[in-house]
């Protein structure tokens, strides 16, 4: 078990603020500016299932994913958008962890907080932009046990 895995974390509210900063910053370099359509299932918090983390499974991962509506759907245009996003992420100091062969999927990790960031093509010739937090306690710390 990782001894630091159950230490205090940022709160869910702080994670959501950071996610929105990452989304807004990324969208700011895309032209024409897309309309963000929230992918509703991303509103559900996920369980912290990182096998390398070794911490409590009572922690959560906060995510948000959006469809980027209103962009031209030609493959070359979508690749150009992803290239702009890649350049922006690199200029922000984020780590690019992967890009698929056709250039239509890009993955990275934000710095300094290590959130997963991704942009990529989805069915219907639309791009999706998503951010996942690291494992965290909803209130920032382990909740005291409520057993009598």
C-alpha positions in Angstrom: 0.0 0.0 0.0 1.2 3.5 -0.8 1.6 5.3 2.5 0.7 8.7 1.1 -2.4 7.4 -0.8 -4.8 8.1 2.1 -3.4 11.6 2.9 -5.6 14.7 2.4 -6.4 15.6 -1.2 -8.1 18.5 -2.9 -11.9 18.5 -2.5 -14.5 17.6 -5.1 -15.3 21.3 -5.5 -11.7 22.2 -6.1 -11.4 19.3 -8.6 -14.4 20.6 -10.5 -13.0 24.1 -10.5 -9.7 22.8 -11.9 -11.5 20.6 -14.5 -13.4 23.7 -15.8 -10.2 25.7 -16.0 -8.6 22.9 -18.1 -11.7 22.7 -20.3 -12.1 26.5 -20.7 -8.4 26.9 -21.5 -8.4 24.2 -24.1 -11.6 25.5 -25.8 -10.1 29.0 -25.9 -7.6 27.9 -28.6 -10.3 26.2 -30.8 -11.7 28.3 -33.7 -14.5 28.6 -34.4 -15.3 28.3 -30.7 -17.4 25.2 -30.3 -20.5 24.9 -28.3 -20.0 22.6 -25.2 -22.6 19.9 -24.8 -22.1 18.1 -21.5 -22.0 14.3 -21.8 -24.4 13.5 -19.0 -22.8 10.3 -17.7 -19.7 12.2 -16.9 -21.6 13.9 -14.0 -21.4 10.7 -12.0 -18.3 10.4 -9.8 -16.2 7.3 -10.4 -14.5 5.0 -7.9 -10.8 5.4 -7.5 -9.6 2.1 -9.1 -6.0 3.1 -9.8 -4.1 -0.1 -9.0 -0.8 1.8 -8.7 -2.3 4.2 -6.2 -2.8 1.7 -3.4 -5.1 4.0 -1.4 -8.6 3.6 -0.1 -11.3 2.6 -2.6 -13.6 5.0 -0.7 -12.1 7.9 -2.7 -13.5 9.1 -6.0 -12.5 10.4 -9.4 -14.3 13.5 -10.7 -14.8 13.7 -14.5 -16.4 15.9 -17.0 -16.7 15.2 -20.7 -18.1 17.5 -23.4 -19.0 17.1 -27.0 -17.6 20.0 -29.0 -20.5 21.0 -31.3 -20.4 23.4 -34.2 -17.0 22.5 -35.6 -16.5 21.6 -39.2 -16.5 17.8 -39.4 -13.9 17.2 -42.2 -11.2 14.8 -40.9 -8.4 17.3 -41.8 -10.1 20.1 -39.9 -10.5 17.8 -36.8 -6.8 16.9 -37.0 -6.0 20.6 -37.2 -8.0 21.3 -34.0 -6.3 18.5 -32.2 -2.9 19.8 -33.3 -3.8 23.2 -31.9 -4.9 21.6 -28.6 -1.6 19.6 -28.5 0.4 22.8 -29.0 -1.6 24.6 -26.3 -1.3 21.8 -23.8 2.5 21.7 -24.4 2.7 25.5 -23.9 0.9 25.0 -20.6 3.5 22.5 -19.5 1.2 19.5 -19.6 2.6 16.1 -20.5 1.4 14.5 -23.7 1.1 10.8 -23.0 -0.2 9.6 -26.4 -1.7 10.2 -29.7 -3.1 7.6 -32.1 -1.8 7.0 -35.6 -4.5 8.9 -37.4 -4.1 12.0 -35.2 -7.7 12.0 -34.1 -7.1 11.1 -30.4 -4.8 12.9 -28.0 -4.1 12.1 -24.3 -2.2 13.9 -21.7 -1.7 14.7 -18.0 -2.1 18.2 -16.6 0.7 19.8 -14.7 1.2 20.2 -11.8 -1.9 18.2 -10.7 -1.7 15.2 -13.0 -5.4 15.2 -14.2 -6.0 13.0 -17.2 -6.9 15.2 -20.3 -8.1 13.9 -23.6 -9.6 15.1 -26.9 -10.7 12.9 -29.7 -13.1 11.9 -32.4 -16.3 10.3 -31.5 -19.1 8.8 -33.6 -21.0 11.4 -35.6 -17.8 13.2 -36.6 -17.7 15.2 -33.4 -14.8 15.8 -31.0 -15.1 15.1 -27.3 -13.0 16.8 -24.6 -12.7 15.2 -21.2 -10.8 15.7 -17.9 -10.5 13.2 -15.0 -9.2 14.1 -11.6 -6.8 12.1 -9.6 -8.2 10.0 -6.7 -9.6 12.3 -4.0 -11.7 12.4 -0.9 -14.9 14.3 -1.6 -14.3 16.6 1.3 -10.5 16.5 1.0 -9.9 14.1 4.0 -10.8 10.7 5.1 -14.3 10.9 6.7 -14.3 9.7 10.4 -16.0 6.3 10.8 -19.6 6.6 11.7 -19.7 3.3 13.5 -20.7 3.5 17.2 
